[in-house]
Amino acid sequence: MTDYSPKSTDLCLTASDNGLYWSAAENIFTVDGSLNLLEGYSIDIKNVAYADSPVTLVKRDPILTCVNATSGNVVINLPPASANKQIYWIKKTDVSANTVTVTPNGSDTIEGSATKVLTAQYSSIQLVSNGTIWLVLYEKLS
């Protein structure tokens, strides 16, 4: 296996309190509501704040949920694992000490855990259901 070193032409996704930014070399552009990746492809973005909490994700929600917990702790409730096989990517965008708690529905678990808590700025978790439980595809908690 070969280590990968980013090149100046690579795209990098960065989140801030003001939104998401893609950067490539010296070009930076803002993402507001959707992210165009390649011609014909895009990712919708759901922005969530303390005032919206608790938020229950549903099948029609975008893959990416950016959470600003500056004003208080935020709870993100997942839909039932049995009824949804969509990927959800939840990212904490603020620098506050407040948390973002991701909670499965009912007796569902996230790989055996009752919750996952995002505490640090830019911490994130990517989840998908196998029809029984939520599986972690990617996790960065600090």
N, C-alpha and C positions, 0 to 999 in steps of 0.2 A: 504494500500500500504506500502511495506517495503522498507526502504532505502537500497541502494546497496553499499557495501564497497569493493573496489578492493582488490584482493588477490595477493600475490607475483607471482602466476602462470598465472595471467591474462596478455593478450597481450595489449600493449599500442602503438598507432600510433603517432609518433612525426615527425614533418617536420622541416627541417633546410635548410640553403642555399645550402647545399650539397646533399639534397634529403630527402627521407622519411626513417624512421627507425621504425622497430617493436622491441619492447623490452619485454622480459619476464624474470622476476627475474634478473639474471646477464647476460643473453644471449642477445646480440644485433646484428642484421644483417641488411644490407643495401638493399634497394629496388631500382633497376635500370631498369626501363622500364616496369616491371610487378611485381605484388604482389601475391604470392601464399598463399592463405588462408587455404584451406584444400585440401587434395589430389583431384586433378581433377578440382579445382576451382582457378581462378586467376582474378585479376583486372589489366588491362593495365593502364598505367599512361602516360599522355601527359604533358611534361614539356614545359613551355612557359616563355619567357623573353621579356624585352622591345623591343629588336630588331625584335621580331616577331609581335609586335602590329601594327594594330589591328588584332585579331584572331577571325575568325568566326568558331564556333563549328558546326560540321556536325554529322549526325546520326551515322556514322561509327567511330567517335572519342571515346576514352576511357571514362569511367564514371568519372574518377578523373583527373582533370587538376590542376597541381601545377604551380603557377605563381611566378616568381622572378622579382620583380619590382625595384631592386636595382638601375638600370641605368635610370629609368624614369617611368612615369605612363603607365599602360597597360590597353587596352580595350579588353574585351572578349564579342563578339557578339553571341547571342543565335540564333539558327535556328528558322524558323517560328513555333509557337506553334501548328498550325494546322497540320503540317507535321511530328511531332516528339513527341513521348511519352517516350523517353529515359530519364533516370535520369542523371543529370550532377552535379558533386560535384566540386566546384571551391575553391581553397585554396591559400591564399597569404603566401608565405614561408619566405619572407625576413623581416628584421627589419627596412628598410628604411621608410621615411615619404611619399614616393610615393604611389599612389593608384592603385587599380585594380577595374575598373568599369565594371560591368556586365550589358549589354544592350540587351533588347529584340529586336526582328526583327520588323521593320515597326511600326504598331499601337499596337502590342502585349504589354502586361504589365507583371510585376512580382507582382502579387496580387495588381494591381492598381498603382504600382510605375513605373516610366519611367526607372529607373536604380536602382541598388544596388551597393554600394561602399564599398570595403574592404580596410581598412586603417591600421590595426594593424597586426603585425606578427602573423601568425597562424589563422587569421580570415578566415571564410569560409562560404559558402552557398551551400545548396543542393537543386536542383530544379527539378521539373517534370512538363510536360505539361498535361493538361486535354483535350487538343485538341483546346482550345480557349485562355487560358492564361497560364503563368508559375506560378506554385504553389511552395511555400517555404516549403520544408520538414524539413530543419534544417538551422539555421542561427546563426552564432557567429561573430559579427562584431567588437568586441573589445577583 
